[in-house]
Amino acid sequence: MNYLLDTHTFLWWLNNSEQLSQDVRKIIENGDNRIFISHASQWEISIKVAINRLVFPVEKMENEVELNGFEVLAITTPHIIQTVSLPMHHRDPFDRMLIAQAQHESLVLLSKDHIFSKYDVEVFW
């Protein structure tokens, strides 16, 4: 299966947080699964670091992605176009991009965020 990590899921995985569900942990640990981290999440983390809302060694982000066997999902023009068709359940641009990417790439979104269930996207927690 192919999965896309929400930003908090990525951070909780890296920090071995108890907030990460055991079911999601098993999915990420399963070597048969492809796990993606979006450029949108990397960008969101960088912005939060810049405005002092998050402490994270952004200079090590690429290394963390590699060490964990994740694949980076670039933001492409079709992903951007996909966001236009999304209903305005909320306005967070990073979440909207993750939803569009998951839809366009047929990925299951690993997220605790209940707002995603309002969209036509498969979410698992």
VMD Tcl script that builds the backbone (N, CA, C; Angstrom):
set m [mol new atoms 375]
animate dup $m
set s [atomselect $m all]
$s set {name element resname resid chain x y z} {
  {N N MET 1 A 0.838 -1.186 0.000}
  {CA C MET 1 A 0.000 0.000 0.000}
  {C C MET 1 A 0.880 1.246 0.000}
  {N N ASN 2 A 0.296 2.335 -0.433}
  {CA C ASN 2 A 0.997 3.621 -0.494}
  {C C ASN 2 A 0.312 4.620 0.431}
  {N N TYR 3 A 1.119 5.275 1.245}
  {CA C TYR 3 A 0.600 6.173 2.273}
  {C C TYR 3 A 1.300 7.527 2.216}
  {N N LEU 4 A 0.552 8.557 2.614}
  {CA C LEU 4 A 1.090 9.909 2.720}
  {C C LEU 4 A 0.967 10.347 4.175}
  {N N LEU 5 A 2.080 10.767 4.757}
  {CA C LEU 5 A 2.088 11.218 6.141}
  {C C LEU 5 A 1.595 12.649 6.249}
  {N N ASP 6 A 0.688 12.891 7.187}
  {CA C ASP 6 A 0.359 14.262 7.550}
  {C C ASP 6 A 1.576 14.798 8.308}
  {N N THR 7 A 1.690 16.104 8.398}
  {CA C THR 7 A 2.856 16.713 9.027}
  {C C THR 7 A 3.014 16.254 10.466}
  {N N HIS 8 A 1.926 16.251 11.240}
  {CA C HIS 8 A 2.046 15.823 12.638}
  {C C HIS 8 A 2.435 14.348 12.733}
  {N N THR 9 A 1.975 13.534 11.799}
  {CA C THR 9 A 2.319 12.117 11.806}
  {C C THR 9 A 3.819 11.939 11.607}
  {N N PHE 10 A 4.380 12.681 10.674}
  {CA C PHE 10 A 5.823 12.655 10.425}
  {C C PHE 10 A 6.594 13.051 11.680}
  {N N LEU 11 A 6.189 14.156 12.306}
  {CA C LEU 11 A 6.888 14.639 13.496}
  {C C LEU 11 A 6.742 13.667 14.659}
  {N N TRP 12 A 5.558 13.125 14.853}
  {CA C TRP 12 A 5.350 12.170 15.944}
  {C C TRP 12 A 6.146 10.892 15.715}
  {N N TRP 13 A 6.265 10.462 14.459}
  {CA C TRP 13 A 7.075 9.284 14.147}
  {C C TRP 13 A 8.543 9.547 14.514}
  {N N LEU 14 A 9.050 10.692 14.087}
  {CA C LEU 14 A 10.455 11.008 14.361}
  {C C LEU 14 A 10.739 11.112 15.856}
  {N N ASN 15 A 9.768 11.598 16.619}
  {CA C ASN 15 A 9.939 11.779 18.062}
  {C C ASN 15 A 9.486 10.572 18.875}
  {N N ASN 16 A 9.095 9.503 18.173}
  {CA C ASN 16 A 8.591 8.306 18.846}
  {C C ASN 16 A 7.505 8.665 19.869}
  {N N SER 17 A 6.622 9.548 19.454}
  {CA C SER 17 A 5.585 10.079 20.324}
  {C C SER 17 A 4.496 9.053 20.604}
  {N N GLU 18 A 3.991 9.064 21.830}
  {CA C GLU 18 A 2.872 8.207 22.185}
  {C C GLU 18 A 1.581 8.667 21.511}
  {N N GLN 19 A 1.592 9.868 20.951}
  {CA C GLN 19 A 0.403 10.376 20.253}
  {C C GLN 19 A 0.180 9.645 18.926}
  {N N LEU 20 A 1.220 8.996 18.422}
  {CA C LEU 20 A 1.112 8.233 17.175}
  {C C LEU 20 A 0.379 6.922 17.469}
  {N N SER 21 A -0.690 6.659 16.732}
  {CA C SER 21 A -1.457 5.436 16.989}
  {C C SER 21 A -0.612 4.195 16.681}
  {N N GLN 22 A -0.897 3.127 17.391}
  {CA C GLN 22 A -0.168 1.875 17.172}
  {C C GLN 22 A -0.426 1.331 15.767}
  {N N ASP 23 A -1.639 1.515 15.265}
  {CA C ASP 23 A -1.962 1.046 13.915}
  {C C ASP 23 A -1.132 1.782 12.863}
  {N N VAL 24 A -0.981 3.100 13.032}
  {CA C VAL 24 A -0.174 3.883 12.091}
  {C C VAL 24 A 1.296 3.493 12.227}
  {N N ARG 25 A 1.742 3.291 13.447}
  {CA C ARG 25 A 3.130 2.870 13.677}
  {C C ARG 25 A 3.424 1.567 12.921}
  {N N LYS 26 A 2.498 0.621 12.978}
  {CA C LYS 26 A 2.673 -0.663 12.283}
  {C C LYS 26 A 2.743 -0.461 10.767}
  {N N ILE 27 A 1.910 0.438 10.245}
  {CA C ILE 27 A 1.926 0.716 8.807}
  {C C ILE 27 A 3.292 1.268 8.392}
  {N N ILE 28 A 3.790 2.226 9.153}
  {CA C ILE 28 A 5.070 2.853 8.816}
  {C C ILE 28 A 6.209 1.846 8.940}
  {N N GLU 29 A 6.138 0.977 9.929}
  {CA C GLU 29 A 7.196 -0.021 10.146}
  {C C GLU 29 A 7.191 -1.129 9.103}
  {N N ASN 30 A 6.066 -1.330 8.438}
  {CA C ASN 30 A 5.938 -2.415 7.461}
  {C C ASN 30 A 6.706 -2.059 6.188}
  {N N GLY 31 A 7.776 -2.768 5.950}
  {CA C GLY 31 A 8.638 -2.512 4.799}
  {C C GLY 31 A 7.977 -2.732 3.451}
  {N N ASP 32 A 6.816 -3.378 3.432}
  {CA C ASP 32 A 6.098 -3.581 2.174}
  {C C ASP 32 A 5.329 -2.330 1.747}
  {N N ASN 33 A 5.155 -1.389 2.669}
  {CA C ASN 33 A 4.425 -0.160 2.375}
  {C C ASN 33 A 5.369 0.925 1.883}
  {N N ARG 34 A 4.863 1.749 0.966}
  {CA C ARG 34 A 5.597 2.942 0.534}
  {C C ARG 34 A 5.040 4.119 1.309}
  {N N ILE 35 A 5.931 4.838 1.984}
  {CA C ILE 35 A 5.534 5.948 2.831}
  {C C ILE 35 A 6.086 7.239 2.231}
  {N N PHE 36 A 5.197 8.188 1.987}
  {CA C PHE 36 A 5.575 9.458 1.378}
  {C C PHE 36 A 5.466 10.589 2.384}
  {N N ILE 37 A 6.355 11.557 2.252}
  {CA C ILE 37 A 6.281 12.828 2.962}
  {C C ILE 37 A 6.273 13.913 1.894}
  {N N SER 38 A 5.304 14.786 1.982}
  {CA C SER 38 A 5.122 15.809 0.960}
  {C C SER 38 A 6.055 17.002 1.165}
  {N N HIS 39 A 6.423 17.608 0.052}
  {CA C HIS 39 A 7.112 18.898 0.136}
  {C C HIS 39 A 6.277 19.895 0.927}
  {N N ALA 40 A 4.951 19.758 0.863}
  {CA C ALA 40 A 4.069 20.655 1.613}
  {C C ALA 40 A 4.331 20.536 3.114}
  {N N SER 41 A 4.511 19.324 3.610}
  {CA C SER 41 A 4.798 19.130 5.031}
  {C C SER 41 A 6.177 19.674 5.393}
  {N N GLN 42 A 7.141 19.456 4.522}
  {CA C GLN 42 A 8.485 19.983 4.783}
  {C C GLN 42 A 8.462 21.510 4.817}
  {N N TRP 43 A 7.696 22.100 3.926}
  {CA C TRP 43 A 7.567 23.552 3.879}
  {C C TRP 43 A 6.852 24.053 5.144}
  {N N GLU 44 A 5.775 23.357 5.535}
  {CA C GLU 44 A 5.041 23.741 6.743}
  {C C GLU 44 A 5.949 23.693 7.971}
  {N N ILE 45 A 6.736 22.652 8.098}
  {CA C ILE 45 A 7.671 22.540 9.224}
  {C C ILE 45 A 8.645 23.704 9.216}
  {N N SER 46 A 9.190 24.027 8.058}
  {CA C SER 46 A 10.159 25.122 7.943}
  {C C SER 46 A 9.547 26.456 8.348}
  {N N ILE 47 A 8.311 26.706 7.927}
  {CA C ILE 47 A 7.638 27.955 8.293}
  {C C ILE 47 A 7.411 28.012 9.803}
  {N N LYS 48 A 6.964 26.904 10.392}
  {CA C LYS 48 A 6.720 26.890 11.830}
  {C C LYS 48 A 8.015 27.086 12.624}
  {N N VAL 49 A 9.112 26.554 12.129}
  {CA C VAL 49 A 10.408 26.785 12.771}
  {C C VAL 49 A 10.767 28.265 12.676}
  {N N ALA 50 A 10.572 28.850 11.509}
  {CA C ALA 50 A 10.942 30.257 11.280}
  {C C ALA 50 A 10.155 31.214 12.175}
  {N N ILE 51 A 8.909 30.871 12.498}
  {CA C ILE 51 A 8.092 31.760 13.334}
  {C C ILE 51 A 8.065 31.285 14.796}
  {N N ASN 52 A 8.977 30.401 15.129}
  {CA C ASN 52 A 9.153 29.921 16.512}
  {C C ASN 52 A 7.942 29.187 17.080}
  {N N ARG 53 A 7.210 28.486 16.220}
  {CA C ARG 53 A 6.093 27.658 16.688}
  {C C ARG 53 A 6.485 26.190 16.777}
  {N N LEU 54 A 7.716 25.877 16.344}
  {CA C LEU 54 A 8.194 24.505 16.343}
  {C C LEU 54 A 9.714 24.514 16.434}
  {N N VAL 55 A 10.236 23.571 17.199}
  {CA C VAL 55 A 11.686 23.366 17.240}
  {C C VAL 55 A 11.966 22.088 16.461}
  {N N PHE 56 A 12.732 22.219 15.401}
  {CA C PHE 56 A 13.053 21.068 14.550}
  {C C PHE 56 A 14.311 21.406 13.775}
  {N N PRO 57 A 15.256 20.475 13.689}
  {CA C PRO 57 A 16.484 20.741 12.930}
  {C C PRO 57 A 16.238 20.617 11.422}
  {N N VAL 58 A 15.724 21.671 10.810}
  {CA C VAL 58 A 15.338 21.606 9.398}
  {C C VAL 58 A 16.501 21.216 8.496}
  {N N GLU 59 A 17.716 21.554 8.896}
  {CA C GLU 59 A 18.875 21.184 8.083}
  {C C GLU 59 A 19.085 19.668 8.039}
  {N N LYS 60 A 18.422 18.936 8.942}
  {CA C LYS 60 A 18.534 17.471 8.973}
  {C C LYS 60 A 17.290 16.780 8.411}
  {N N MET 61 A 16.355 17.558 7.902}
  {CA C MET 61 A 15.094 16.986 7.433}
  {C C MET 61 A 15.318 15.959 6.324}
  {N N GLU 62 A 16.109 16.305 5.337}
  {CA C GLU 62 A 16.350 15.385 4.218}
  {C C GLU 62 A 16.975 14.086 4.714}
  {N N ASN 63 A 17.900 14.194 5.629}
  {CA C ASN 63 A 18.553 13.018 6.192}
  {C C ASN 63 A 17.540 12.147 6.958}
  {N N GLU 64 A 16.659 12.774 7.726}
  {CA C GLU 64 A 15.638 12.030 8.476}
  {C C GLU 64 A 14.705 11.276 7.530}
  {N N VAL 65 A 14.348 11.915 6.435}
  {CA C VAL 65 A 13.485 11.269 5.448}
  {C C VAL 65 A 14.184 10.023 4.900}
  {N N GLU 66 A 15.445 10.168 4.523}
  {CA C GLU 66 A 16.211 9.038 3.988}
  {C C GLU 66 A 16.385 7.928 5.011}
  {N N LEU 67 A 16.786 8.292 6.229}
  {CA C LEU 67 A 17.026 7.300 7.281}
  {C C LEU 67 A 15.793 6.457 7.573}
  {N N ASN 68 A 14.629 7.054 7.434}
  {CA C ASN 68 A 13.389 6.350 7.731}
  {C C ASN 68 A 12.786 5.648 6.523}
  {N N GLY 69 A 13.451 5.756 5.377}
  {CA C GLY 69 A 12.984 5.067 4.182}
  {C C GLY 69 A 11.759 5.686 3.548}
  {N N PHE 70 A 11.492 6.951 3.861}
  {CA C PHE 70 A 10.354 7.636 3.270}
  {C C PHE 70 A 10.728 8.167 1.895}
  {N N GLU 71 A 9.718 8.417 1.089}
  {CA C GLU 71 A 9.912 9.015 -0.228}
  {C C GLU 71 A 9.309 10.414 -0.224}
  {N N VAL 72 A 10.017 11.354 -0.828}
  {CA C VAL 72 A 9.520 12.719 -0.900}
  {C C VAL 72 A 8.550 12.829 -2.069}
  {N N LEU 73 A 7.396 13.411 -1.802}
  {CA C LEU 73 A 6.390 13.646 -2.830}
  {C C LEU 73 A 6.431 15.123 -3.194}
  {N N ALA 74 A 6.949 15.398 -4.371}
  {CA C ALA 74 A 7.047 16.778 -4.846}
  {C C ALA 74 A 5.659 17.328 -5.164}
  {N N ILE 75 A 5.524 18.620 -5.024}
  {CA C ILE 75 A 4.289 19.293 -5.427}
  {C C ILE 75 A 4.380 19.539 -6.923}
  {N N THR 76 A 3.403 19.020 -7.667}
  {CA C THR 76 A 3.399 19.163 -9.121}
  {C C THR 76 A 2.205 20.014 -9.562}
  {N N THR 77 A 2.234 20.425 -10.806}
  {CA C THR 77 A 1.123 21.209 -11.347}
  {C C THR 77 A -0.206 20.467 -11.238}
  {N N PRO 78 A -0.286 19.166 -11.544}
  {CA C PRO 78 A -1.574 18.485 -11.357}
  {C C PRO 78 A -2.068 18.522 -9.903}
  {N N HIS 79 A -1.153 18.481 -8.937}
  {CA C HIS 79 A -1.563 18.592 -7.534}
  {C C HIS 79 A -2.160 19.967 -7.261}
  {N N ILE 80 A -1.525 20.988 -7.807}
  {CA C ILE 80 A -2.007 22.351 -7.623}
  {C C ILE 80 A -3.392 22.514 -8.241}
  {N N ILE 81 A -3.570 21.993 -9.436}
  {CA C ILE 81 A -4.866 22.060 -10.112}
  {C C ILE 81 A -5.927 21.301 -9.318}
  {N N GLN 82 A -5.553 20.183 -8.720}
  {CA C GLN 82 A -6.488 19.373 -7.920}
  {C C GLN 82 A -7.059 20.173 -6.746}
  {N N THR 83 A -6.280 21.095 -6.190}
  {CA C THR 83 A -6.767 21.876 -5.037}
  {C C THR 83 A -7.958 22.754 -5.399}
  {N N VAL 84 A -8.064 23.127 -6.673}
  {CA C VAL 84 A -9.169 23.995 -7.105}
  {C C VAL 84 A -10.521 23.307 -6.918}
  {N N SER 85 A -10.551 21.999 -7.094}
  {CA C SER 85 A -11.817 21.267 -7.009}
  {C C SER 85 A -12.196 20.882 -5.581}
  {N N LEU 86 A -11.344 21.158 -4.611}
  {CA C LEU 86 A -11.650 20.785 -3.233}
  {C C LEU 86 A -12.678 21.735 -2.625}
  {N N PRO 87 A -13.666 21.187 -1.924}
  {CA C PRO 87 A -14.602 22.068 -1.222}
  {C C PRO 87 A -13.863 22.845 -0.129}
  {N N MET 88 A -14.402 23.979 0.250}
  {CA C MET 88 A -13.753 24.842 1.243}
  {C C MET 88 A -14.191 24.490 2.667}
  {N N HIS 89 A -13.922 23.265 3.075}
  {CA C HIS 89 A -14.228 22.870 4.450}
  {C C HIS 89 A -13.310 23.585 5.432}
  {N N HIS 90 A -12.129 23.874 4.997}
  {CA C HIS 90 A -11.207 24.710 5.769}
  {C C HIS 90 A -10.177 25.287 4.809}
  {N N ARG 91 A -9.367 26.229 5.290}
  {CA C ARG 91 A -8.511 26.991 4.384}
  {C C ARG 91 A -7.013 26.741 4.559}
  {N N ASP 92 A -6.633 25.789 5.393}
  {CA C ASP 92 A -5.211 25.529 5.601}
  {C C ASP 92 A -4.587 25.066 4.286}
  {N N PRO 93 A -3.674 25.850 3.708}
  {CA C PRO 93 A -3.124 25.505 2.392}
  {C C PRO 93 A -2.291 24.219 2.412}
  {N N PHE 94 A -1.640 23.929 3.516}
  {CA C PHE 94 A -0.828 22.715 3.597}
  {C C PHE 94 A -1.725 21.477 3.624}
  {N N ASP 95 A -2.772 21.527 4.433}
  {CA C ASP 95 A -3.720 20.408 4.469}
  {C C ASP 95 A -4.400 20.218 3.125}
  {N N ARG 96 A -4.778 21.300 2.493}
  {CA C ARG 96 A -5.443 21.208 1.195}
  {C C ARG 96 A -4.517 20.565 0.156}
  {N N MET 97 A -3.234 20.887 0.215}
  {CA C MET 97 A -2.284 20.269 -0.714}
  {C C MET 97 A -2.132 18.778 -0.415}
  {N N LEU 98 A -2.058 18.412 0.863}
  {CA C LEU 98 A -1.949 16.988 1.201}
  {C C LEU 98 A -3.163 16.216 0.701}
  {N N ILE 99 A -4.338 16.793 0.857}
  {CA C ILE 99 A -5.565 16.149 0.372}
  {C C ILE 99 A -5.502 15.986 -1.144}
  {N N ALA 100 A -5.126 17.055 -1.839}
  {CA C ALA 100 A -5.034 16.998 -3.308}
  {C C ALA 100 A -4.017 15.952 -3.752}
  {N N GLN 101 A -2.879 15.915 -3.094}
  {CA C GLN 101 A -1.856 14.933 -3.459}
  {C C GLN 101 A -2.346 13.506 -3.204}
  {N N ALA 102 A -2.972 13.294 -2.050}
  {CA C ALA 102 A -3.480 11.952 -1.740}
  {C C ALA 102 A -4.528 11.525 -2.764}
  {N N GLN 103 A -5.403 12.445 -3.146}
  {CA C GLN 103 A -6.409 12.128 -4.152}
  {C C GLN 103 A -5.756 11.801 -5.492}
  {N N HIS 104 A -4.897 12.688 -5.945}
  {CA C HIS 104 A -4.303 12.547 -7.281}
  {C C HIS 104 A -3.414 11.313 -7.392}
  {N N GLU 105 A -2.708 10.980 -6.314}
  {CA C GLU 105 A -1.759 9.857 -6.343}
  {C C GLU 105 A -2.341 8.565 -5.775}
  {N N SER 106 A -3.628 8.593 -5.402}
  {CA C SER 106 A -4.300 7.436 -4.794}
  {C C SER 106 A -3.542 6.930 -3.564}
  {N N LEU 107 A -3.256 7.857 -2.650}
  {CA C LEU 107 A -2.547 7.539 -1.417}
  {C C LEU 107 A -3.519 7.582 -0.243}
  {N N VAL 108 A -3.268 6.765 0.741}
  {CA C VAL 108 A -4.016 6.820 1.996}
  {C C VAL 108 A -3.305 7.831 2.882}
  {N N LEU 109 A -4.054 8.780 3.396}
  {CA C LEU 109 A -3.494 9.832 4.225}
  {C C LEU 109 A -3.486 9.368 5.675}
  {N N LEU 110 A -2.300 9.346 6.287}
  {CA C LEU 110 A -2.165 8.951 7.687}
  {C C LEU 110 A -2.238 10.203 8.542}
  {N N SER 111 A -3.414 10.422 9.141}
  {CA C SER 111 A -3.638 11.654 9.886}
  {C C SER 111 A -4.665 11.459 10.985}
  {N N LYS 112 A -4.448 12.178 12.082}
  {CA C LYS 112 A -5.417 12.210 13.176}
  {C C LYS 112 A -6.426 13.340 12.977}
  {N N ASP 113 A -6.182 14.196 12.019}
  {CA C ASP 113 A -7.006 15.386 11.783}
  {C C ASP 113 A -8.369 14.985 11.214}
  {N N HIS 114 A -9.418 15.233 11.977}
  {CA C HIS 114 A -10.775 14.830 11.584}
  {C C HIS 114 A -11.324 15.627 10.406}
  {N N ILE 115 A -10.767 16.783 10.130}
  {CA C ILE 115 A -11.268 17.608 9.017}
  {C C ILE 115 A -11.114 16.883 7.677}
  {N N PHE 116 A -10.104 16.009 7.582}
  {CA C PHE 116 A -9.867 15.306 6.321}
  {C C PHE 116 A -11.033 14.398 5.948}
  {N N SER 117 A -11.784 13.932 6.927}
  {CA C SER 117 A -12.901 13.031 6.630}
  {C C SER 117 A -14.026 13.737 5.867}
  {N N LYS 118 A -13.996 15.059 5.831}
  {CA C LYS 118 A -14.991 15.809 5.060}
  {C C LYS 118 A -14.691 15.807 3.568}
  {N N TYR 119 A -13.504 15.372 3.204}
  {CA C TYR 119 A -13.070 15.363 1.807}
  {C C TYR 119 A -13.125 13.953 1.240}
  {N N ASP 120 A -13.116 13.876 -0.060}
  {CA C ASP 120 A -13.117 12.594 -0.748}
  {C C ASP 120 A -11.690 12.060 -0.813}
  {N N VAL 121 A -11.221 11.571 0.344}
  {CA C VAL 121 A -9.871 11.033 0.443}
  {C C VAL 121 A -9.873 9.955 1.520}
  {N N GLU 122 A -9.107 8.901 1.296}
  {CA C GLU 122 A -9.026 7.839 2.299}
  {C C GLU 122 A -8.045 8.270 3.387}
  {N N VAL 123 A -8.534 8.237 4.631}
  {CA C VAL 123 A -7.733 8.643 5.790}
  {C C VAL 123 A -7.698 7.469 6.749}
  {N N PHE 124 A -6.536 7.270 7.371}
  {CA C PHE 124 A -6.409 6.195 8.359}
  {C C PHE 124 A -5.703 6.721 9.581}
  {N N TRP 125 A -6.202 6.305 10.737}
  {CA C TRP 125 A -5.520 6.594 11.984}
  {C C TRP 125 A -5.644 5.403 12.904}
}
mol reanalyze $m
mol bondsrecalc $m
mol representation Tube
mol addrep $m
